[in-house]
Amino acid sequence: MKFLFDDESFSFETLRAAGFANYGGADLGEVVATAGRIPEGDETAWHREWKATAGRAEAAGRDSLHNGHSVSAREALLRASNYYRTAEFYRRDDPFNDPEVAELSGKSRETFVTAAGLFGFGFEEIEIPYEDTTLPGYLYLVDDQPRPTVIYNSGYDSTLEESYFAIAAAALARGYHVLAFDGPGQGAALRKQRLVFRPDWEAVITPVLDYTQTRPEIGETALFGYSLGGYLVARAAAFDQRPAAVILDDGIFDFHAAIRDSVPPFVAQWMNEGRDDVTLPVLQFFMSVNTQIRWAMRNGVWAMGVDTYADLERAFKLYTLDGVADRITAPALVLDAENDQFFKGQPEKAAEAMTSAKTTLVRLKEADGAGEHCHMGAMSRAHQIIFDWLDETLATGRR
C-alpha cells in the first residue's frame, strides 16, 4: 500500500502516524499537510516538518489546557505526542548523543502523560523492578477492581507512548486493564538508561509478571507483542507459564531470517561466513539507496548495542523461537499481515512451532486495508479480532 509517498519506509511511517487517528492520535488533514511538505526520502525534511506539526499541536493543547478546556487539550496533546515520535524516527546517526532525540522523545512522553491525565480512566506512571534498575511503565485502569489485564510489549522501534493507540484504548473500552512498559532496547529504557535488547526476553517478562502480582487490580494476564514484540513475548511465554493468553501482532519465528532474506543470497552467504571486508561495503550501498534498510540497520546497531552492521546480523541469529516454541502452553493468537513482505511466512512458522499451545492463526487482508505490518491503518479491524478472541479465550469470558 502506498500512502502519500512512493518511498516504502516513508509511506509506512506516515500510515502508522495516520492510523492512530482511530484513538485521537492524529488528524488526517494534519498528516496530509505535513507529508505534502516532505520530499521523497528526505529525512531532514521529515524531521523538520513533523517536529513543526507536533509543536503546533502541542501549543494548541497547552493553550486549551490553560483556559480550562480539558477535552480539547487532551486531543491536541495526544496528536502532538504521536507527531513528536514520528519526527524522531529517522534520527539515527548518533542517537545517544543527538540532542534532538532527547528533546523529541522527551516531548512525546511529556505531552502524552499530560493528555492521559485528562481522561476519565485511571492512569499511573510506574517503575518495574528489573535487575539492578527499573523499567518505565504505564498502568491503565478501567476502575480499581481486579480485571483481566493486557501486558503491552513493544517492538524494534516502538515506544511506551504508542501503547495507548496500539492496544490500551481498545482494551479499556472492552473492560480490560493494561500494563505497558519499555523493555531493554525500547523507548526510554534505551534512550535514558541505555539498556539494549536481549534475546532471552523471559528475563524481562518475569519481573513484569512479578510486578503484576503486587497489584490487586490485576487479574489474569495476556501478553501482547507488538511488531518485534511478537517474538519477544513468545520467547518469554516459553519459559514463564503464568500468562493466560499470548497475542503476537504479528508472529515472528526467526528475526534473523527477515534480515537475511532482505539482501541477495550471496550477501547473506558472506554474512554467514563472517566476510566483513566484502559484506560491509555492499550493505553500505544498499543503505544508500533504500530508506527502509538504512533505517533498520542504523536503528539496530543502536538498539542492539553492537559496533558494526555485520555484528548486527550476527546478533539477530539469537532472536529465534527454534527449540523453544513447543514449550509455550498458553492459548496463542498469531496475526499475519498479507502485505508484509519483510516478515513473509514468519507468522505461519511461529504458529506451527507452538505444538503445545492451542494456536489460532489469522491473516488480515490487503483488501480490507489491514495487510500492512501490524495492520497499520486498520486498527479497528485488528482490535476486533484480538479482543473477540481474547474474550472467548479467557476463563472469565465477557465481563
N, C-alpha and C positions, 0 to 999 in steps of 0.2 A: 504494500500500500504506500503510495506516495502522498505525503501530506505537506503541502506548501513548499517543499524543497525536492529537488531531484537527488541531492546528496542523501544517501541512505541513512547515515547517522543523524544528520540534521533533521530529516523527515521524522525519524522515530522519536527523537528527543522532543520535537515540537508536538507530536501527537501525545507523548507522555504528559507534557505540561498541560495541553488542552484537555486531555482525558479526565483530569482531576476536577473539571468543571462540574461533574456529577455531584460533588460534595462541597462545592464552593471554593475550589482551589484555582479556578481560572474563569475568565470571561472570554468567550470566543473572539469578540471584537478586539480585545487587548492582544490576544495571541496572534491574530491575523495581522494586525497593525505592526506588531513587533517583528514578526517574521518578514514582513514586507520591507523592512529597513536593513535586512541582513543579506549580503551577497552569498551565493552558494559557497560553502566550505570555508567561509571567512570567520575563524574562531575569535579574532579580535573584535569584529563587529558583533558577533554573538554575545560575547561578554558585555560589551558596552551597551547594547540595546536592551538586553534582558535586565541588566542592572538598572538602567534608566526606568524601565517599566515597573520594576519592583519598587524603586524609590518613589515613584508617583503613587502607586497603590498604598505604600506604607504611609506617605504623607496624608493621603485622603483618610486612611484609617485612624491615624493619630488625631487628626482634626475632628473626626466624628466622636472619637473617644473623649476628647477634651470637652466637647459640647454635650456629652451625656447620651449620645446615640449608640448604644452598645451593639445593636444588631448590625448597623452599617459598619461600625468599627471592626467587628468580628469578620464580616465578609471581606472587607478590603485587606485586613491583615493576613487572613488565610491565603489570599491570592499573592500577596507580597512574599510570604514565606516560600510558596512554590516557585515564584519567579526568581527569587534570590538563589534557591537551589539550582535552578536551571542556568542562571548566569555563571555559576561557579563551575559548571560541569566540565568544561574543556581546559581549565587552568591546571595543567599537569606538567609544566616544565620543571618546577621545584616546589611542590605543594607545601612541604613542611615550612619553607621559608618565604612563601608568597603571601604578602600582606592581604592581597585580595581574597585568597582562600579563607584566611582567618576572618576577614570582615564579612564576606558574603555568607559563609556558613554560620557565623555568629548572628547575623541579622535574620537569617532564615529561622534559626532557633528562637530568637527573641520575639519576632512577630508571631510565630506560631504559639508560643507559650501564652502570650498576651491574648491572642484570639481564643485559645482553648479555655482560658479562664472566664470567657464571656458566654460559654454555652451553659445549658441547664444541667448537663450530666456532671458527675464527679470527675475531677481531673487532678492528678498528682504527678509531680516530678519525683522520681525515686532513684535510689542508688542500690545496686545489687552487688553484694559482696562477691568478689572474684579474685582468687589467688591473693596477692598482697595489695590489691587495689579494689576498685568498684567499677561497675558498668553503668552508664546513664540509662535511664528508662522513663517511660510514661505509663501511668495506670489510668485507664478509662473505666469509669464505674457507672453502670445504669442506676444503681442505688447501693445501699450498704448491706444488702442481703447476699448470701452465698449463691453464686451463679456459675454455670459453665463459663470458662474463660479461654479466649483465643490468645495464644502467645505468638506475637509477630516477630519473625526473624527475617531481617532484610538481606540484601544480596551484595553483589560485587561493587555496586556504586550507590545503592540507595541509602537513605538516611532515616533517622528516627522520626523526623517530622513528616515523612511520607506515610507513616503508619496510619494516620487518620484517614487519608484518601484511599490507601490501598486496601484497608480492611476494617478499621475501627468504626468509621461512620456506619457502614453496613451492619457490623456486628451489634453495635449499640441499638440500632433500630429494631433488631430482632431479639433483644434481651440478653445478649452476651456481654460480659466484661471483656476487656482487652488489656493485656500487658505487652508493651513494646519495649525493645531495648536495642542499643547499639553494641554489637559484639566487636571483638578484635578485627581490625581491617575495615571497620564501618563507621560512618558518621563521626561523632565527637570522640569516640574511643580511639579512632585513628588520628583525627586532626588535633585533638588536645592532649591525649595520653600517649600517642604514638604506639598504640598496640596494633600489631599486624595480624593478618589472617593466620589461622592454623587449621590443618585438615581434620584433626581429632576433635570435632566440634562437640562431642559429648562432654569434654572438659569445660565447655561454655554453658551448654544447656543444663547440665546437672546442677550447677549453682543457681541458675534461674529457677529451676523447679524447686530447689531447696527454699528459695525465697518465697515462692508461692505458698508454701506450707506455713509461713509466718503470717499470712494474710487471711483472716477469717472470711473475707468476701469471696475468695477464690475457691471455686469448687473443682470439678473435674476439668482437665485441661486438654486443649487441642493445639498441636504445633502447626503453625502456618509458615511455610517457607516461600519467600518472595524472590524470584529470579535465582541467583546462586543459592539463596536460602533453600531452594528445592533440594539441593544436595545436602546442605548443612543440617537441616532438621531430620532428613532421612538417616544420615550418618549417626546423629545423636540418638534417634529412636532405636537404633540397633543395639545401643548399649544401656539406655535408660528406658525401662518399660512403663514408667509412670503415666505418660500421656495416654488419654483415652482415644485419641484420633490424630492422624497426621495428614496434612494437606500440602501438596507440592505444586506450586504455581510458578514455573512449570517443573515437570520432573527432569532431573539430571542424574544420569548414571555415571558418566565419566567426563569431568570437566576438561581434562587434557585432550580428549578426542575432539572436542569442539575447536580448540586452538589448532590442533594438528590438521584437521580437515579443512581449515580455512586457508591453508597455504598449499602450493603444489607438492606432490608426493616427494620429489627429490629434495625439497627443503625440509620436509618432515623427516626424511631419512638422515639428512645432515644433522638435524637437531638430535635425533636419536643416537647418532654416532659421536656426538659431542664435538663436531667440527665447527667450533665457534668462529674460526677465521673466515669461513665462507658463508656461514649462516647469518652472521650479524649484518654484513653489507646488504644481503638480499632482503632481510627484514626491514632494514632502514629504507630500502627502495619502496617496498610495499607500503610502509608507513607514510612515505612522502606523497603517495598518490591515492591513499584510501583513508578517509577520516575515521572510519569505524575501527580499522585495525590500529591506526596511530593512537587513538584514544585508549583502546583496550590494552595495548602493550604499556603505554605510559602509566595508566591507572594501576595496572597490575604490578609493575616494579615498585610503585609506592605502597600499595595496599598489602602486597605480599612480603615486603621488606627484603627484596633481593637487589643485586647490584646491576645485572645486565638483562637484556631481553632473552638471551639464551638461558640464563638462570631461571627466568620466569617460566619458560617452557618446561624445564625440569621440575620446578616446584609444583606445577599443575598436575604432574603424574600422581601425586599423593591424594588428589581430590577425586576419588573413585569409590563407588559402592561395591566394587568387586570383592567378594569374600565376606561381606558383612550384611548385604541387603536381606539375606534369608533369616537374619536374626530379628528383623522387625516384626512385631506381633500385633501392633495396634492396627485397626482398620485404616486404610490409606486411600485418599483421593488423589489421583495423579492427573493433572491437567496438561494438555498438549495444545500447542498453537499451530494451526495448519500452515501458516506462512512463515514460521520461524526457521529459517534455513541454518542459522548458527547452531541450534540445538536439535536439528532434524534427527529423528529416531531416538533421541535420548529418553523421552518420557516412556516410550514403549519398553525400552531396555530396563528402565528403573522398575516399571510395573511388573514385568516378567520376572525380575530378580527377587521380588518380595514374596517368596514362596510360602512364608509362614504367616503372612498377613492376608486379610480379606481386602483385596485391592480393586478399586474402581478407576478405570482409565476413561477420560472424557476428552475428546478432541473438539476444540472450538473452531468454527469455520470462518474462512475469509468472507464468505457470502453474508454472514451476519455481522461483519465488521469486527470480528473477535479473533482473527487469525494471526495477529502480531504477538510478539514476545510479551508474556504476562497479560495478554489481551488488552493492551493499551487502547483506549478509545471505546472500549465496550465493557466498562466496569460493572454496569448493572447486570449484564448477562453473566459475567463471571461470578459475581456475588450471588446471583440466583442459584447457580449450580452449586457453589460452595456451601451455602447455608441450607439449601434444601437437603443436600447430602448430610450435612452435619446434624441438622435437626433429626433426621431419620436414623443417624448412626449412634448418637449418644443415648445412653440409657434413659435419660430424662425425657427424651422426645421433645415435642414442642412445649414451651413454657406458657 
